Amino acid sequence: MGDQILWEDTRQQVNKHNTKNRWWKSHGVEVVRKKLDFSDYMLDGSNVCVDTKRNIQEVSMDCGRDHARFAREMDRAREAGYRLVILIETTGNYRCISDLARWENDACRRCDIRRYGDCTKQRCTRFKRRPMTGETLARIMTKMAVDHGCVFDFIHPKMAAKRICDLLGVRYERP
């Protein structure tokens, strides 16, 4: 709306965020792509930045095998004076970290061994490393929030654009 520009990181894949882009366009939000050192969305003058995750599976990878890189990004945001919000887009009934205790990894959900009841939580015979469980993911995210000063937030994908605007303080036209 005029004087505000929502910055979107150039590493955000074009045509993968059409729902958000349509919402912003219909609500008069100007979005400009620019390389950002951390996060996916920022607004000049705001001390909050938003990193979006397309689903819980992506967060699981970031908290697991990409843990060190993910933690460095959180630390870069904090050192620059920003509060990093990790906005997780989910169609499931997950509204907070503790809800993730009941989440099941996609790899486990598709596994024949699990389907026939031969899977144990202690070890996995199909994968070299056992896929992350919901309980483990919740524990890691809670620790990361404390250690790195970030916030994890959950939202339905259709509401993500509005939530980003609300978090950053972006003004938008209300229909």
N, C-alpha and C positions, 0 to 999 in steps of 0.2 A: 504494500500500500504506500506507494510514493517513495518515502525516504528510507525505508528499511529494505535491506537485501539479505535474504537467507543464503548463506554460502553452503554449497554442496561440494564435497570432495570429488575431484576428477577421477578418483579410483572407483567411485560408485558406478556400477555397470549401467550403461545407457539401456533403456527399455526394460530394465528389471524392477523399476520403481514407478511404473506407470500409474498405479492407484494413488500414490502420494502426489505425483506430478499433476494428475488431473485435479485432485482436491485443491492443491495450491493455486492452480490456474483459475479454477472456478471461484476461489475466494480472494483473488487479487493479490496473491503473494508472489513477489518477484524472487526467482531462484536463479543464482548465477553459479556456475561451476568454477572451482578454483582449487588448486592443490592445498590441502590442509595437512599440517604436521601430525595431527592426531584427530580422531573422530570423523564422522561423516557430515555433520551439520553444525554450523556456528552462525552467530549474529554479532556484528561489531557492537561493542558496548556491553555485551552480556558476559558474565563470568561462568556461564554454563555452556557445555558442548554436548552433543548427542552422537553416540555411535549406535547404529542400528544393526540388529541381527535378524536374519530372515526367519529363524526358527530356533527351537531349543537345541536341535542337533548341531547347529553352527556354534552356539555358545559352548556346547560340550567339547567340540574340537578346540575352541579357543582356550578353554580351561584345562584341557588335557595336553595333547601333543604340541599345541602352540602357546602353552602357558607362559613361557618366558617372554615371547614377543608381545603377548597380550598385556602382561604386567608392565612391560616397558612403555607401552602406549598409555596406560593409566598413569604411570609416573610422569611421563612427559606432560600430560594435561595438568596434573597437579602442580608440577614445578613451574608451569606457565601461568598458574593462578586460576585455573579452570576447575569447575566441578564437573566431572565426566559422568553422564548418565548413559548406561547401556540399555537401550530400548529393544526389548525382545518381542518380535511380532509372533504371536501364537494364536491359533484358532482353538486351542484346548482350554480347559478350565484351570489355567495356571495364572494366578494373580500376585503371587509373592514367592520368594525363594523356598519357603517351607513346603509349598505345594509341589515342588519338584521331586519330593521323596517318592511320589507315585509314578514319576515319568519313567518310561522304558525306552532305551536306546533303539534306534531303527535297526541296527545290526542284530540285536537280540530278538526284536519283533519278527524279523524275517527268517530267523534261524530254524532249520529243521530239527536240530538237536533239542532246542528249547521246546519246540512244538510237541515233541514226543515225550517230554518230561524227563529227559536225561541230563538236563543242564543244572549245574549248581552255581550258586553265586560265588563260591570260593575259587573255582577254576573254570576255564573255558577250553574245550577240546577243539573248537573250530578256529579260533583266532590266536595269533601269537601272544597278543596282549588282550586281556578280557575287556570288552567294551565298558565304558563308564556307566555306572548305575545312577539313578536319580538321587539316591542318598549321598553318593560321593560328589556328584555335581553340586548339590545344595550346600554341602560342607565346604567345598572349594570356593564357591561364589560368596558365601558368608565371610570366609577368611579374606578373600580378595577385596571385598567391600571395606573391611576394617583396615587391612594393611595398606591399601592403595587409595583409599578415599573416594571410591566410585559408588554409584548407586545403580542397582539393577531394577528395571521397571518392565512390566509386562503389558502388552496392548494387543488388541485385535488388529490385523493388518489394515482394515478399512478405517481405523481411527488413528493410525500412526502419524499421518501428516498433521492433523489437528494437535495431537499430543506434542509433537516436535515444536510446533508454534507456541503452544502453551508453556513448555519447558524453557524455551529460549526468550520468550516475551515478544514474539513476532505478532504484530497486529494483522488481523485479517478481516475481510468483509464477512458479515453474517447474513446468510440469505433470508 
